[in-house]
Amino acid sequence: MKKWYLFNNDGEYLFNFTMSDEKPVNSTDVDPGDKVNPRWAGSDWIEGAVLEPTPIAPTEVDKLKLMVGNLVSENAKKDQSIKQLQATTGSLVAQIAELNKGGK
């Protein structure tokens, strides 16, 4: 029994092997070792191109999470504005009370 490393029609390593006395189609007994994205070049493995991740479209749940996050942020800003208005109102009420004392 021999260990055969499998690759597809483009030479890309399938990260798989088989044990057999007969050589399977698209296979080699040469170990790809620790090469990154190995490709079979006919007599040896070469390092393949680094694969770029495919962007994943946001799911509905991700969209909802973003919307909730935006709403929470808006509410926090509005809460801060309300606190500032309450402080200003309190200050104005105190000033009016002080003016009323002086006018009596």
Secondary structure, 3 states (H helix, E strand, C coil): CEEEEEECCCCEEEEEEEEECCCCCCEECCCCCCCCCEEECCCCEEECCCCCCCCCCCCHHHHHHHHHHHHHHHHHHHHHHHHHHHHHHHHHHHHHHHHHHHHC
